[in-house]
C-alpha cells in the first residue's frame, strides 16, 4: 500500500468484538483498566458492568490490536481475578468515537 508504515494500524481492516469477562472483575477498578487499555491501544467502544457480576466490552479497531487488548483483559488490574474471557467477532459499525465507561441503573 502506498504510504503505509509498518505499524500504521489505521490502514488495517477494522474489526469489532463483543467481549465478556468473568471472574472477580467488579469493584476492583476493572472498567477503568479496560478503558485505559482501550484508549492506549487506539480502540473505540465501551465497557460496562453486567448485573450478573461479569463485565462486557464492545470494541472496534484493527483485529491484531483487539487481540492484544484481549490478552491484557485476561490479566486485568492487580485486585481482579479473571476466570474467562469470551470474544465474539462482529462486523464494525463505525459508530464509536472514543472509549467510554457505561454506567447502568443497577449500580449502587
N, C-alpha and C positions, 0 to 999 in steps of 0.2 A: 504494500500500500504506500502511495506517495506520502511523505511527511510523517510516517509513523515511526515513533521512537520505541525502543524495546519494551519499556514498562508503561506505555501510554494506554491506561485502562479505558479511556474514553472511546478509543477506536475499536474496542472489542464489542462483540454482540452482547446485548443486555439479556439478563435472565432475571427471574424472580423466584423467591422461595417463601413458603409458609413454614415457620419453624416452631415446634413445640418442645419446650424444655421441662423435664420432670425432675423432681428431687426436692431438696431444701433450697428453694430459689425465691421465696417471698420473704420480705422483711430483712434481707441481707444486702441490699444495695444492688441486686441483680439487674434491675431495669436500667439504673444509671450506668452500670458496667456495659450493658448491651448498647445503650445509646452512644456512649463514648467510643466504643469499639467500632460501631457502625459509622459514626462521623469520621473517625480517623481513617477508616478504610475507603471513604468516599461513597458509601452506600446511602440509599434513601429508603424510608419506610417508617415503621413504628414498632414499639414494644409495649406490651401490656400484661398485667396480671389476669389470670383467669380465676373464676370462683372456686374451682376445684384444687387450687394450690399450684397449678402449672403456670408457666409464662409463655406467651405467644409473641413471636416476632414475624413481621412481614417485611421483607427486604427486596430491593431491586438494585441491580448493578451487574458488572461483569461476573460470569459464573465462577471463574477461578478466585475472584475476590470474595464472593459469597462463601465458597468452600473453605477458604482460610478463616473467614469470620465464624463459620460454624465450628471450626476447631477451637477457636477462642471461647465460644459459648460452652463447649464441653468442659473446659477448665473452670470458668466462672470466677467471680471475685473470691477473696480469701474466706469469707464466712459462709459461702454457699457450698452445697454438696450436690452436684449434678448427677442424676441417675441415668437419664437417657435424653438424647436429642434426636427428634424426628424431623426430617426435612422432606417437604413435598414441593417439587419443582413446578412452576407455573409460568405462563407467558407474562412478560412485563406489561404493566398498564400505563407506565409513564405518568402517573398522576401524583406522585410524591415529589416534593421539592427539598425536603430535609429529613432528618431522622428524629422522630418525636417519641415522647413517652405519653401513652394514652392512659388516662385515669378513668376508672369505672365507678359507677354509683355505689357499688357494694363495699368500697373501701371505707374503713373507719376513720 
